[in-house]
Amino acid sequence: MKQIIKGQKLSLEKEVNSSFFSVGFKWEQDSNKCEIDTSILLLSERGKLEKEENFIFYNNPSDQNKSITLQNSSQNNYKKNINVDLSKIPLDVFKILFVITVDNTNDKSYAFGNVKNIIADICINNSTVLQYQIEGLTKETAFIAIEIYKHNQEWKIQAVGDGFNAGLDVIL
């Protein structure tokens, strides 16, 4: 398993060597006051969400091609597990954002400072190949964990970890 750090960009072809893999997220909350959600956005070359069905979340757990499938998971202690099949990604998608948000409708003071050990694992056959430990979040209520993007016809991954003091509205 290779640890990756914030800002690091890697070739998925070289590091993962498979078009089918999973992204698992785990974290520890100091209370269960709020729900933590995972969303995936499939963006065009312009960096825009062109189609509503390219917004993957709990109420729309997969895109039309089944290239991205979001699952609630207790497998390997993951809170959320996302299956990715790059061979099925639509040709008009150039970037995939994996976003984590706090649904703080009940407690406005709850933010990612209340969440510890946030980890994103890239796995093949339940074996972790890449791991990114996301740190430094305090008052943020949403953050982009990782980004998968196409560059010169090759899929790459970037450890992002950038947070926002607002929900998905800031990202969309």
N, C-alpha and C positions, 0 to 999 in steps of 0.2 A: 504494500500500500504506500502510495506517495502522498505526502502532505502538501497542500498548496496554500499559498498566502494571498491576502487581499491584493488585487490588481494583477495577479499572475495570469498569463494567457498560455494555453497549451493546445496542441493539436489533438483532437479526439481520436483521429486515425492512429496516431503514434502511441498515445497513452492508453486508450481504451480498446482500440483495434476491433471494434464491433459497431454495427449500426444499431443494434438493440442493446439497451442497458437500462438501468433504473437509477433514479435519484431519490435517495432516502433522506428525510429530515427528522432530526430528533432534538429535543430540548427539555429543560427542566424548568417548571414554573414554581415560584414560591407560594402560590395560591392558585386556586382554580376559579378566580373571580371572572376571568375573561376567556373567551374562545380565541384560539390562534388559528388563522386560516392560511391556506396555501393556494395561490393562483398561478396560472401559467398563461403568458400572453405570447401568441404567435404573431410576429410583426413583419410588415412588408419591408422592402428595400429602403423605403422612406422612413422607416422606424415607426410606422403607424399601425394601429389595430384596424385593419381594413374591413374585417368581417366580424360580426358579433359572435359567431360560432368559434372564432379563434381565441376566445376568452374562456379558458378552462378553469373551473372552480367547482365547489361542492354541488352546485345545482346543474352544472354542465360538465360532467367528469371526463369527457373525451371530445376531441374534434371529430369532424366527419370522416376523416381517413383512418381514425384510430391510431394516429402517429404518436399522440400523447394521451395517456390515460392516468387520471388521478385516483388514488385509492386511499381510504383510511386504512391504516396498517398498524398492527401490533407486531408484525414480523421484524425480528432483529431490533426490537425496541424503537422502531420508527413511528413517529406520530403520523407522518404522511409519506406515501411512497408513490412515485410517478414513474410509469413505464414509458420509455422513449424509443421510438423506432424511426431513426433518421431516414430510412429508405422509403418511408411513407409520408414524409413531410411534403406538403404541397410546394410546387415550384415557386410560388409567389411569396413564400416565407423565407426570410433571411436572418431572423433573429428570434430567439426564444428566451423570454425572461421568466425566471422563477422568483415569485414574490411572496413574502410572508407578511401578514398583517395581524394586528390585534383588533379584535372586535370589542371595542371598549365602550359599548353603548350603556352598560350598567355602571362602570367605574371609569370616569374620565381621567383619573390619575394613573391608570395602568398603562405601562409602556414596556419596551423591551429591556429596560433596566431591571425589570422584575423577572426576566427570563434569563436563565443561565445555560451554559454548555450547548449553544446552538451549533449544530453540526450538519453539514451537507455531505453525504457520501455518494459517490458515483460507483455503482456496483454492476458486475457481470456475474450471473449465476450465483447470486447471494454472497459474492465475495467483493469486498471493497477494494477498488483500484485507486481511486483518488478520494481524498478527504480534505474538507475545508472547514475549519473551526472559525465561526463568525464571532468577532469580539468588538468591543468598543461602543456598543449601542447602549443608550441611556434613556433619553426622552422620546425616542423615535417610536412611532406606532405602525410603521410600514418600512420594509427594506427589500431591495433587490438582492437576493442571495447569490445567484449565479446567472450567467448569461451564456447561451450557446448561440453561436453566430457563424454565418458562412462568409469566408474570406478566400478569394481566388479559388472558388469551387471546392473548398475544403471546410469541414465543420471544425470549429474551435470552441474552447470553453474558457470563460474568464471568471475568476473568483471576484465578485463585486463587493458585497457587504455594505453598500451605501444605503443609509436610512433617511427617512423623512418624518417630519412631525405632523403628518396627515395620512389619511388612508390611501386607497387606490386612486383617488381622484388626481393626486399629484402625478402619479405614474402614467395614468391613462391620458 
